[in-house]
Amino acid sequence: MSGEYICDEPPCIHVVSDEERRIYAVFVEDWDGNILPVPSRELEKAIKKLSELIKRGFREASANDLSYLAKRYLEAEPVEE
């Protein structure tokens, strides 16, 4: 993996492209080094929602709030590092 795609603080988001084939893909790299593809339309929806929340004065949740948000809104347990 080239230095551009080193993940020092997982999870990381990588946007990878191939000039010759004019293609790209978005991936999330987790703490175990797993590389998961993310459809770009999902990323675009997330960015739009994030921008709206920031404009409305929301702040990013602290580490202490992550479990609460995951359980309440996603019905999931967050993965521990």
Secondary structure as the mmCIF struct_conf table of DSSP 4:
data_model
#
loop_
_struct_conf.conf_type_id
_struct_conf.id
_struct_conf.beg_label_comp_id
_struct_conf.beg_label_asym_id
_struct_conf.beg_label_seq_id
_struct_conf.end_label_comp_id
_struct_conf.end_label_asym_id
_struct_conf.end_label_seq_id
HELX_RH_3T_P HELX_RH_3T_P1 GLY A 3 TYR A 5
BEND BEND1 ASP A 8 PRO A 11
STRN STRN1 CYS A 12 ASP A 18
TURN_TY1_P TURN_TY1_P1 GLU A 19 ARG A 22
STRN STRN2 ILE A 23 GLU A 29
TURN_TY1_P TURN_TY1_P2 TRP A 31 ASP A 32
STRN STRN3 ILE A 35 VAL A 38
HELX_RH_AL_P HELX_RH_AL_P1 SER A 40 LYS A 55
TURN_TY1_P TURN_TY1_P3 ARG A 56 GLY A 57
HELX_LH_PP_P HELX_LH_PP_P1 GLU A 60 SER A 62
HELX_RH_AL_P HELX_RH_AL_P2 ALA A 63 LEU A 74
HELX_LH_PP_P HELX_LH_PP_P2 GLU A 77 GLU A 80
#
